[in-house]
Amino acid sequence: MTATFKDFAKLHFIVFLWGFTAIIGKELSISAADVVMYRTGLAAIVLGVFMYLRKDPLKFPPKVLLKFAITGLVIAAHWFLFFESARVSNVSVCLAGMATTTFWTSLIEPVFTKRRVNMIEVLLGLVVISGLYVIFSFEFDNVLGLTLAIISAMLSATFSVLNAGLAKQHSEYGITFYEMLAACLAAIIFIPIYNVFFLQESASYAVPNIDDWGFLILLSVVCTVYAFSVSVELMKRISAFAVNLAINMEPVYGILMALLIYGESEQMSNGFYYGTLIIMAAVFSYPLIRRIQRRREARKILAQ
């Protein structure tokens, strides 16, 4: 199936919604591990009810459920590091690190799809790394936050590639339901470990306050159930690399919104913005390069 303009418009709307997630995570009073637990748990409940009312099948072969579960674990780790990054640094640094998702996808996707590594994708990924070097050179105080975000980006690329394969064979709702369920269980098991080893913030299966519940419902229903399910469905027609390329607009949306909401606390050095511009230039040059490549390939075919 070929992707349409409507598909790409829907994808960018989802990315716009995801631009809010780091801001929501920063506003929540509970720990990053608790956020992941409630976000995925609420999402699984909402999806389970939705699928029951639609009479969608919930039974899958054990091997398929195992794949869902493994992907869910990767998602839980990704979101945990994502929210933790925003807290130990700020929203802008977190989203700048997430801009490396495209680079990781260029390396990870060929491994799973068994295609040759696209050197253009790798070169653009290296440009992204150079942008990160510029940011690191000026933002010494935010190294931990940026590092957590980069690891989170690698995990994001991994589960996107895994879901791209699963989406071609299974319902997006079934995939999302079991992945959210697995991610929630992983967060529940992880919280005691988190209390002992991770940073200085404690997690204790905290009960959210009224404001937290409002943010969690928005995060779970709009930014997870809707956005995540639609993104999986779009992967039936759009490659994981193209999806993650669009997701690199998330930092742009998120940083702009963070500046509007938080003002001076989100102001960074000039080096941060220079580095971010380098990353964005690499991201947006890819569609142009691919268009040129396709035209050359078409000319070669016509010349034969």
Rosetta blueprint (number, residue, H / E / L):
1 M L
2 T L
3 A L
4 T L
5 F H
6 K H
7 D H
8 F H
9 A H
10 K H
11 L H
12 H H
13 F H
14 I H
15 V H
16 F H
17 L H
18 W H
19 G L
20 F L
21 T H
22 A H
23 I H
24 I H
25 G H
26 K H
27 E H
28 L L
29 S L
30 I L
31 S L
32 A H
33 A H
34 D H
35 V H
36 V H
37 M H
38 Y H
39 R H
40 T H
41 G H
42 L H
43 A H
44 A H
45 I H
46 V H
47 L H
48 G H
49 V H
50 F H
51 M H
52 Y H
53 L H
54 R H
55 K L
56 D L
57 P L
58 L L
59 K L
60 F L
61 P L
62 P H
63 K H
64 V H
65 L H
66 L H
67 K H
68 F H
69 A H
70 I H
71 T H
72 G H
73 L H
74 V H
75 I H
76 A H
77 A H
78 H H
79 W H
80 F H
81 L H
82 F H
83 F H
84 E H
85 S H
86 A H
87 R H
88 V H
89 S L
90 N L
91 V H
92 S H
93 V H
94 C H
95 L H
96 A H
97 G H
98 M H
99 A L
100 T L
101 T H
102 T H
103 F H
104 W H
105 T H
106 S H
107 L H
108 I H
109 E H
110 P H
111 V H
112 F H
113 T H
114 K L
115 R L
116 R L
117 V L
118 N L
119 M H
120 I H
121 E H
122 V H
123 L H
124 L H
125 G H
126 L H
127 V H
128 V H
129 I H
130 S H
131 G H
132 L H
133 Y H
134 V H
135 I H
136 F H
137 S H
138 F H
139 E L
140 F H
141 D H
142 N H
143 V H
144 L H
145 G H
146 L H
147 T H
148 L H
149 A H
150 I H
151 I H
152 S H
153 A H
154 M H
155 L H
156 S H
157 A H
158 T H
159 F H
160 S H
161 V H
162 L H
163 N H
164 A H
165 G H
166 L H
167 A H
168 K L
169 Q L
170 H L
171 S L
172 E H
173 Y H
174 G H
175 I H
176 T H
177 F H
178 Y H
179 E H
180 M H
181 L H
182 A H
183 A H
184 C H
185 L H
186 A H
187 A H
188 I H
189 I H
190 F H
191 I H
192 P H
193 I H
194 Y H
195 N H
196 V H
197 F H
198 F L
199 L L
200 Q L
201 E L
202 S L
203 A L
204 S L
205 Y L
206 A L
207 V L
208 P L
209 N L
210 I H
211 D H
212 D H
213 W H
214 G H
215 F H
216 L H
217 I H
218 L H
219 L H
220 S H
221 V H
222 V H
223 C H
224 T H
225 V H
226 Y H
227 A H
228 F H
229 S H
230 V H
231 S H
232 V H
233 E H
234 L H
235 M L
236 K L
237 R L
238 I L
239 S L
240 A H
241 F H
242 A H
243 V H
244 N H
245 L H
246 A H
247 I H
248 N L
249 M L
250 E H
251 P H
252 V H
253 Y H
254 G H
255 I H
256 L H
257 M H
258 A H
259 L H
260 L H
261 I H
262 Y H
263 G H
264 E H
265 S H
266 E H
267 Q L
268 M L
269 S L
270 N H
271 G H
272 F H
273 Y H
274 Y H
275 G H
276 T H
277 L H
278 I H
279 I H
280 M H
281 A H
282 A H
283 V H
284 F H
285 S H
286 Y H
287 P H
288 L H
289 I H
290 R H
291 R H
292 I H
293 Q H
294 R H
295 R H
296 R H
297 E H
298 A H
299 R H
300 K H
301 I H
302 L H
303 A H
304 Q L
